[in-house]
């Protein structure tokens, strides 16, 4: 599809047809990058997405213990499966 770059205030933009937006699944905030002379529009990365729920689960499982130099946490591998 061809479209024109339009003036939007002090910026410029393009109109993206609704069908293309729906097909891409992108909504709300987007990430725009330039690669080899092309603009790439993609959903933003959320590197910490799900961390809150994971920490909550750790707490419920009792796995959120403080580790310091005097303590060691041994796993099943450390106590049962490891041999020299």
N, C-alpha and C positions, 0 to 999 in steps of 0.2 A: 504494500500500500504506500502511496506517496501522499505527503502532506507538506504544508509550508510552516516555516518558523514564524511565529507571530510575536508582536510586542506586547508585553504584559508589564505595565509600569516601567521601571528602569531595567527590567529583565526581559528575557525572551523565553518562549515556550512552544510546545506543540500540543495539538489536540489528539488524544488517543481515543479511538472509538470504544464505546462501551463493550462491544463484543470481544475486543482484544483484551481489555482489562479483565473481563469475566473469565476468558479462556486462560489467562496467565495465572489467575488466582491471587494476584497482588492487590492489596488494598491498604489504605492509610499511608504510613510512612514507607519510603523506598530508599534504596541506596543507588546512587548514580556514579558510575565509574567510566573512565575513558580508556579504551584499549585499542591500539593500532588505528587511531582515527575514528573509532566508533564509540557511541554512547551506549552503555549497558545499564539497563534499569532492572533491578532485582530487589527481592525482599531483603530487609536489613538482617544482619546476623544478630543473634541473641546468644552470645557465648555463655551467659550465666542462667539461661532459661531453665527452669526446673530445679535450681539450686535450693530455693526456699523449701520446696516440698521434700527434697532429699534430706536436708538438714532436720526437718521436722520428723521424718521417718527415723533418722539416726537417733534422735532424742528418744523417740518411743521405743526403739530397740535397745537402748542403753549403750549405743556404740559411740556416743559423743564424750568420751573420756579424755582428760588432759594427759598428754604425753610429755614427760620431761626426762632428763638424763638419768634419773634413778629408777625409772620404770621401763619395762619392756612389755610389749604386747605380743604374746605368742599365739600363732595360729595353729590349726590342726596340722598343717604341714611341718611347723617347727617342732611340735611335740611328738608326733606319731610317724610321720612319713620320711623325715630326713635322716640319712645315714651318711657317715663319713666313710 
